[in-house]
Amino acid sequence: MNRRTLLAAGLALPFAAPFPARAQGWPERPVTLVVGYGAGGATDIIARTLAERMQPLLGQPMVVQNQPGAGGTIASDRVAKAAPDGTTIMLIANAHAVAPGLYARLPYDTAGDFAAVFFAGNSANVLVVPAAAPDRDLAALVARGKASATPLQTGSAALAGWQPAHQIMKEAYGLALEHVPYRSGPQGQTDLIAGRLDFMVSNVLEVAEHVRAGRLRALAVTSPTRSPLLPEVPTFAELGVAALQSDSWFGILAPRAAPAAALERLHGAFTQVAAMPEVQARLGTLGLIPKPMGREEWGRFYLAEVERWSAVPRRAGIRID
């Protein structure tokens, strides 16, 4: 059966562990949670909020390691090839699902080399401009971009400075954009605040404080509904761009062959931590909306998102060698 048939059948075979688990005594050493982006971004904050409460549940510490580079694909390759004992896992964002459509070659199979562990939740993306920019709303930014003799400068921490939101904006408005890659979202936001970029589409977790402090101005969010962190900011759908409806999502994967019992224990521990009131409060202030999923449901969702978002750069004819 092809992957579409598997999804229609409600299966996620690449996420089933083929080897018996070593349930007794696991884990025997610290668990490494790999993050493919620099410190301070949304993925890093979520990872650290969860990991720092894991030792009482696992009997071993969970250590967050940042391994930025190549839009998160270096970290993904590391985890795909890690020893399949469940002690090396990673927290991904949805840029991970775009990579197979963007990169000409990946050293791992995005659909087949990972096992589902835990789905952390969703949060909105928001288009922001410098506070000193003349753009008071999205229409003004679009008009300025169309009138400019040079492309608008934008940036992203993901996928060599390219992201699906940029492509959809180009398709919707006919804008010329030039992308600048960053190793983390906060690095790009520093340049944006300084006026070296025209705009960014960033996770609301990373920019809400800058908006509240008056350093950035938010023009539109990509989520289907307004963000509770920025309720005054309209959605792209409200502004006539229905195609730009996509939350960021965050989830945890392990190597394909990790033992089922280890994955279940990790899933249970993450579920317990995510239910702690202080964790819910912390992540809630960052705009993360939890959506409980079992491992099989998270696996099916992951495969569907890989199919959905890897198609965007292919449709645009964008390829990174």
C-alpha positions as CSV (number, residue, x, y, z in Angstrom):
1,M,0.0,0.0,0.0
2,N,1.2,3.5,-0.6
3,R,1.3,6.1,2.1
4,R,-2.0,7.7,1.1
5,T,-3.7,4.3,1.4
6,L,-2.1,3.8,4.8
7,L,-3.3,7.2,6.0
8,A,-6.8,6.4,4.7
9,A,-6.8,3.1,6.5
10,G,-5.9,4.9,9.8
11,L,-2.5,3.2,10.0
12,A,1.0,4.5,10.6
13,L,3.2,1.5,10.0
14,P,6.5,3.5,10.0
15,F,5.8,4.4,13.6
16,A,5.5,0.8,14.9
17,A,8.6,-0.4,16.7
18,P,9.7,-3.8,15.3
19,F,11.8,-4.9,18.2
20,P,10.8,-6.1,21.7
21,A,11.2,-3.5,24.4
22,R,13.6,-3.7,27.3
23,A,11.0,-2.5,29.8
24,Q,12.9,-3.3,33.0
25,G,15.3,-0.6,34.1
26,W,14.8,1.8,31.2
27,P,16.3,4.3,30.9
28,E,19.7,3.3,32.3
29,R,21.2,6.7,31.3
30,P,20.1,10.3,30.7
31,V,17.8,10.9,27.8
32,T,18.9,13.5,25.3
33,L,16.2,15.8,23.8
34,V,17.7,17.3,20.6
35,V,16.5,20.6,19.3
36,G,17.4,21.6,15.7
37,Y,17.4,25.3,16.4
38,G,19.3,27.8,18.6
39,A,18.5,28.7,22.2
40,G,15.7,31.0,23.0
41,G,13.3,30.1,20.2
42,A,9.9,28.5,20.5
43,T,11.1,24.9,20.0
44,D,13.9,25.4,22.6
45,I,11.6,26.9,25.2
46,I,9.0,24.1,24.9
47,A,11.8,21.5,25.1
48,R,13.3,22.9,28.2
49,T,9.9,23.5,29.9
50,L,9.1,19.8,29.5
51,A,12.6,18.3,30.0
52,E,13.4,20.0,33.3
53,R,10.5,18.1,35.0
54,M,11.3,14.6,33.7
55,Q,13.8,13.2,36.1
56,P,11.3,12.3,38.9
57,L,9.3,10.4,36.3
58,L,12.0,8.6,34.4
59,G,14.6,8.2,37.1
60,Q,17.2,9.8,34.8
61,P,17.6,13.5,33.7
62,M,16.5,14.7,30.3
63,V,19.1,16.9,28.8
64,V,18.3,19.4,26.0
65,Q,20.9,19.7,23.3
66,N,20.7,22.4,20.6
67,Q,22.0,21.4,17.3
68,P,21.1,24.1,14.8
69,G,21.9,24.1,11.2
70,A,20.4,23.4,7.7
71,G,16.8,24.2,8.9
72,G,16.8,21.5,11.6
73,T,17.9,18.7,9.2
74,I,21.3,18.1,10.9
75,A,19.5,17.4,14.1
76,S,17.0,15.2,12.4
77,D,19.8,13.2,10.7
78,R,21.5,12.7,14.1
79,V,18.3,11.3,15.7
80,A,17.4,9.2,12.7
81,K,20.8,7.5,13.0
82,A,21.0,7.4,16.8
83,A,21.1,4.1,18.7
84,P,17.5,2.9,18.7
85,D,17.2,2.6,22.5
86,G,14.9,5.5,23.1
87,T,17.5,7.7,24.9
88,T,18.0,10.1,21.9
89,I,14.8,11.9,20.8
90,M,14.0,15.2,19.3
91,L,11.4,18.0,19.5
92,I,10.4,19.1,16.0
93,A,8.4,22.0,14.6
94,N,6.4,21.8,11.4
95,A,9.4,23.0,9.3
96,H,10.6,19.3,9.6
97,A,7.6,18.3,7.4
98,V,8.6,20.8,4.7
99,A,12.2,19.6,4.3
100,P,11.7,16.6,2.0
101,G,10.0,18.9,-0.6
102,L,12.7,21.6,-0.3
103,Y,16.0,19.8,-0.1
104,A,17.2,17.8,-3.1
105,R,18.7,15.2,-0.9
106,L,18.2,14.3,2.7
107,P,20.3,11.8,4.5
108,Y,17.2,10.3,6.2
109,D,13.7,9.3,5.3
110,T,11.3,11.9,6.8
111,A,8.3,9.5,6.7
112,G,10.0,6.2,7.5
113,D,13.0,6.8,9.9
114,F,11.1,8.1,13.0
115,A,8.8,6.8,15.6
116,A,6.0,9.0,17.1
117,V,6.4,9.8,20.8
118,F,4.3,12.8,21.9
119,F,2.5,15.7,20.4
120,A,3.1,18.9,22.4
121,G,0.5,21.3,20.8
122,N,-0.1,24.1,18.3
123,S,0.5,27.8,18.3
124,A,-0.1,30.6,15.8
125,N,2.4,32.2,13.5
126,V,2.3,36.0,13.1
127,L,3.6,38.4,10.5
128,V,5.5,41.2,12.2
129,V,7.2,44.4,11.0
130,P,9.5,46.8,12.9
131,A,7.7,49.3,15.1
132,A,9.3,52.1,13.0
133,A,8.0,50.7,9.7
134,P,5.4,52.8,7.9
135,D,3.1,49.7,7.5
136,R,0.1,50.1,9.8
137,D,-1.6,47.0,8.3
138,L,-1.1,44.1,5.9
139,A,-2.5,46.1,2.9
140,A,0.1,48.8,3.5
141,L,3.0,46.3,3.5
142,V,1.7,44.6,0.3
143,A,1.3,48.0,-1.4
144,R,4.9,49.0,-0.4
145,G,6.2,45.7,-1.6
146,K,4.5,46.0,-5.0
147,A,5.7,49.6,-5.4
148,S,9.3,48.8,-4.5
149,A,12.0,48.4,-7.1
150,T,13.7,45.8,-4.8
151,P,12.4,42.7,-3.1
152,L,11.1,43.0,0.5
153,Q,13.6,41.5,2.9
154,T,12.3,38.7,5.1
155,G,13.9,36.1,7.2
156,S,13.4,32.7,8.9
157,A,15.2,30.3,11.2
158,A,13.9,27.4,9.2
159,L,14.9,25.8,6.0
160,A,17.6,28.2,4.7
161,G,15.4,31.2,5.2
162,W,12.4,29.8,3.3
163,Q,9.1,28.9,4.7
164,P,5.7,28.0,3.2
165,A,4.1,31.2,4.5
166,H,6.4,33.2,2.3
167,Q,5.5,31.2,-0.8
168,I,1.8,31.5,-0.1
169,M,2.2,35.3,0.3
170,K,4.0,35.5,-3.0
171,E,1.3,33.5,-4.7
172,A,-1.5,35.5,-3.1
173,Y,0.0,39.0,-3.6
174,G,2.6,38.6,-6.4
175,L,5.3,40.0,-4.1
176,A,9.0,39.8,-4.7
177,L,10.7,38.6,-1.5
178,E,14.3,38.0,-0.6
179,H,15.0,35.5,2.2
180,V,17.7,35.7,4.8
181,P,18.5,32.5,6.8
182,Y,19.0,32.6,10.5
183,R,20.1,29.9,13.0
184,S,17.3,30.8,15.4
185,G,14.2,33.0,15.4
186,P,15.5,35.4,18.0
187,Q,18.5,36.2,15.7
188,G,16.2,37.2,12.9
189,Q,14.0,39.2,15.2
190,T,16.9,41.2,16.4
191,D,17.6,42.2,12.8
192,L,13.9,42.9,12.3
193,I,13.7,45.2,15.3
194,A,16.8,47.0,14.0
195,G,15.1,47.6,10.7
196,R,17.4,45.3,8.6
197,L,14.4,43.3,7.5
198,D,11.0,44.4,6.3
199,F,9.0,41.7,8.0
200,M,9.1,38.1,9.4
201,V,6.5,35.4,9.9
202,S,7.4,34.1,13.3
203,N,5.9,31.9,15.9
204,V,3.7,33.9,18.3
205,L,5.7,32.4,21.2
206,E,8.8,34.2,20.1
207,V,7.4,37.7,19.2
208,A,4.5,38.4,21.5
209,E,6.6,40.2,24.1
210,H,8.3,42.3,21.4
211,V,4.8,43.3,20.2
212,R,3.6,44.2,23.7
213,A,6.8,46.2,24.3
214,G,6.3,48.2,21.2
215,R,9.4,46.9,19.4
216,L,7.4,45.1,16.7
217,R,4.0,45.6,15.1
218,A,1.8,42.5,14.4
219,L,-0.2,42.6,11.2
220,A,-1.8,39.2,10.7
221,V,-1.8,35.7,12.2
222,T,-1.8,32.5,10.1
223,S,-4.0,30.5,12.5
224,P,-7.6,29.8,11.6
225,T,-8.7,31.9,14.6
226,R,-7.1,34.8,16.4
227,S,-4.4,34.1,18.9
228,P,-5.3,34.5,22.5
229,L,-1.9,36.2,23.0
230,L,-2.7,38.9,20.3
231,P,-6.5,39.0,20.1
232,E,-6.4,42.4,18.4
233,V,-4.5,41.0,15.4
234,P,-6.6,39.7,12.5
235,T,-6.1,36.4,10.8
236,F,-5.0,36.1,7.1
237,A,-8.4,34.6,6.4
238,E,-10.1,37.7,7.7
239,L,-7.9,39.7,5.3
240,G,-8.8,37.5,2.3
241,V,-6.0,35.0,2.2
242,A,-7.7,31.8,3.2
243,A,-4.7,29.7,2.0
244,L,-2.6,31.1,4.8
245,Q,-4.2,29.1,7.6
246,S,-1.6,27.0,9.4
247,D,-0.6,26.9,13.1
248,S,2.9,25.9,14.1
249,W,2.9,22.5,15.7
250,F,5.5,20.8,17.9
251,G,6.0,17.1,18.5
252,I,8.6,14.6,19.7
253,L,10.1,11.8,17.6
254,A,12.5,9.0,18.3
255,P,14.5,6.7,16.0
256,R,12.4,4.3,14.0
257,A,13.5,1.2,15.8
258,A,13.2,2.4,19.4
259,P,11.6,-0.2,21.6
260,A,7.8,0.2,22.0
261,A,7.9,0.1,25.8
262,A,10.5,2.9,25.9
263,L,8.3,5.0,23.6
264,E,5.2,4.3,25.7
265,R,7.1,5.3,28.9
266,L,8.2,8.5,27.3
267,H,4.7,9.3,26.0
268,G,3.3,8.7,29.5
269,A,6.0,10.9,31.1
270,F,5.5,13.7,28.7
271,T,1.7,13.5,29.1
272,Q,2.1,13.8,32.9
273,V,4.4,16.8,32.6
274,A,2.2,18.5,30.1
275,A,-0.7,18.2,32.5
276,M,1.1,19.9,35.4
277,P,-0.6,23.2,36.2
278,E,2.7,25.1,36.2
279,V,3.7,23.7,32.8
280,Q,0.3,24.5,31.4
281,A,0.6,28.0,32.7
282,R,4.1,28.5,31.4
283,L,3.3,27.2,27.9
284,G,-0.1,29.0,27.9
285,T,1.7,32.3,28.4
286,L,3.7,31.5,25.3
287,G,0.6,30.8,23.2
288,L,0.9,27.0,23.0
289,I,-2.4,25.3,22.8
290,P,-2.2,21.6,23.9
291,K,-4.0,19.0,21.9
292,P,-3.7,15.5,23.5
293,M,-3.0,12.7,21.0
294,G,-2.1,9.1,21.4
295,R,1.1,7.9,19.7
296,E,-0.8,6.4,16.8
297,E,-2.8,9.5,16.2
298,W,0.3,11.7,16.4
299,G,2.0,9.3,13.9
300,R,-0.9,9.6,11.4
301,F,-1.0,13.4,11.8
302,Y,2.8,13.6,11.2
303,L,2.6,11.6,8.0
304,A,-0.3,13.7,6.7
305,E,1.6,17.0,7.5
306,V,4.7,15.7,5.7
307,E,2.6,15.0,2.6
308,R,0.8,18.4,2.9
309,W,3.7,20.7,3.5
310,S,6.4,19.1,1.4
311,A,4.2,19.8,-1.6
312,V,4.5,23.6,-1.2
313,P,8.1,24.0,-2.3
314,R,7.6,21.4,-5.0
315,R,4.7,23.4,-6.3
316,A,6.8,26.5,-6.3
317,G,9.7,24.8,-8.0
318,I,12.1,25.7,-5.1
319,R,14.9,23.3,-4.4
320,I,18.0,23.5,-2.2
321,D,20.9,21.3,-3.4
